């Protein structure tokens, strides 16, 4: 049985941030840290005191993490970035509400005395002799201390307090991983028993020493269970203080998901019920697992559940029947075709997540060339006369101020110059669209045509498909390319406006021009002729898109979204030469190479076109970790530690272009090597140079690692391996919420209220009017599902008893 822990994080927006630039504005971005490990960095929003990021991260974590922190900084072109403020959330605060945190939180000041990190290794003994009681505090070492000096290191020493006595260790210079191995003896003084406090400080030749953290043990602990091991450093009590809102606030959504995943055999009955329900009748189904899930799941949980269900059915080769089941249910309760799939129902969310799951490479292939052009050319585009900056055109032209008409004509030419290639790329992409998406759209097309066969509804079958593909896939990716990995940064305000106009045009194409000339945006009228000419191409594209053979996924159940031989990440990195001499300048020691990572190898060559490649088998990877900046005086360096059988460990050092690139490579390499045995529990955070490790100053190359490894810390994305056990476990947790309603059905209560989000034009969703035979079948299905849930309850209880070292009250049930 495995335990899983993950944080779902959304950095939504900020407000009332202080101005840090002379222009009276700021260029804010956020850094997200888990236990002082940087896991994400948002894009910079230029010239804004109320930035919108809207960035989401899923961070898979070890079960023992302590806190989550958000730092807001102002990016500066010259010099160091300015710190605006921070928000710190403890694990306990996040876990209080299972729904997580969704609120505005004020930023607090960053106090150096509160910015502590790392751990200290202590062994304490209480002894008595003729002179009385004596406390022996063995200060062995510390790791991952905060860097307090400009060199990126510290000069740490420990100060031990017991009663009125104080002793200090020696100072270890230029390290964040000091080894003291010193025993300090303190004699008990008269009076009440005293706690033991150990403080770590960074020694400074000029000025006062900098605080690095502390641990404290009460007298009762010293007497009954003297400390022996690693202890997390804490700030001084009350070191963090609020700012009263003067530093602004962030709107955050954070949810901690922790669960116990049972062996696969325990989930087989529920998995079988889920598969059967997707293949069964949908219109009069009220008691199958899918029907219960659809009715009960609301809000953000609906998107999470949709993602899990899509991956679960995709892994079983039944994504098509699953989407078809939800489509049939949606159509059965929809009377007005204009409202079809317009709400965030489970059917809509599932199709949306399915497109992201299987269609992201397709999306990149279609949109990336034009999106890159928009970012690189930075043209001024505006059609709305209320937003036109006529003075701007005067600054760029020698002909004086341009008229609105001139700006409109120039903008129209630029817009059609971008929109034309986008339309051409989309309508010419039928052969590149994933077959699974085409089959899903074909089934959707057929079901909608059956439900709305009348002539006045002839466009509904097209709108159902384009509503997903254009309005929920292409248009959002054009509007916010950063959120779809099309760009590393958010657009500046001018480029963002251009993207917004392009996204509006693509939405109009997705609506097949039905709303052109309506609403408040009549200033889009100059673009209407181009859009109307493109509608016929879009219709033809949709017809060709659904003209595909086959109904089911080819190849049966899928083991992974990406085949082991297919690259999951690629790009340029700087690689350190093998055994480069310490005297060799860094600029010569690191060479640019193009890397490919698949489930089988990490390979590289001088360029993407280079025929000769070197490779590292993924099965040889034992650790993938950050390297501290001081090792090579370079930022964003990581190390890949490998071992061929029982041979020696070998380390490859790679530099990434920025912190997000580093996080993504770390995550991809850790996930690819997750199944490997004999993973390292510790490694060195520096490099072995000039006959010693730069991190802990040990002189032996074979010295034990000084820093813990973080193999469990990864970022979730669409390429994550399929995990049917974890996915079924989440479904089980959601079904527990509907257990009471299932019991009511089983006892004969035939009414079930609809979801509060359902439209008034839809059926009530009750079993009223159902024939007796169908009613009996529904009660039988409810009884089967309740029995399966009870069996899983007992399995969890049995495993919990086993973990606590107790004998389970009964045999473990599958």
Buried (B, 14 or more C-beta within 10 A) or exposed (E): BEEBBBBBBBBBBBBEBBEBEEEEBBBBBBBBBBBBBBBBBBBBBBBBBEBBBBBBBBBBBBEEBEBBBBBBBBBEEEEEBBBBBBBBBEBEBBEEEEEBBBEBBBBBBBBEBBBBBBBBBBBBBBEEEEEEBBBBBBBBBBBBBBBBBEEBBBBBBBBBBBBEBEBBBEBBBBBBBBBBEBEBBBEBEEEEEBBBBBBBBBBEEEEEBBBBBBBBBEBEBBEEEBBEEBBBBBBBEEBBEEBEEEBBBBBBBBBBBBBBBBBEEBBEBBBEBBBBBBEBEBEBBBBBBBBBBBBBBEEBBBBBBBBBBBBBBBBBBBBBBBBBBBBBBBBBBBEEBEEBBEBBBBBBBBBBBBBBBBBBBBBBBBBBEBBEEBBEEEBBBBBBEEEBEBEBBEEEEEEEEBEEEBBBEBBBEBBBBBBEBBBBBBBEBBEEBBEBBBBBBBBBBBBBBEBBEEEEBEBBBBBBBBBBBBBBBBBBBBBBBBBBBBBEBBBBEBBBBBBBBBBBBBBBBBBBBEEBEEEEBEBBEBBBEBBEEBBEBBBEBBEBBBEBEEEEBEEEEBEBBBEEEBBBBBBBBBBBEEEBEEEEEEEEBBEEBBBBBBBBBBBBBEEEEEEEBEEBBBBBBBBBBBBBBBBBEBBBBBBBBBBEEEEEBBBBBBBBBEBBBBBBBBBBBBBBBBEBEEBBEBBBBBBBBEEBBBBBBBEEEEBEBBBBBBBBBBBBBBBBBBBBBBBBBBBBBBBEEBBEBBEBBBEEEBEBEBBEEBBEEBBEBBBEEBEEEBBEBBBEBBBBBBEBBEBBBBBBBBBEBEEEEEEBEEEBBE
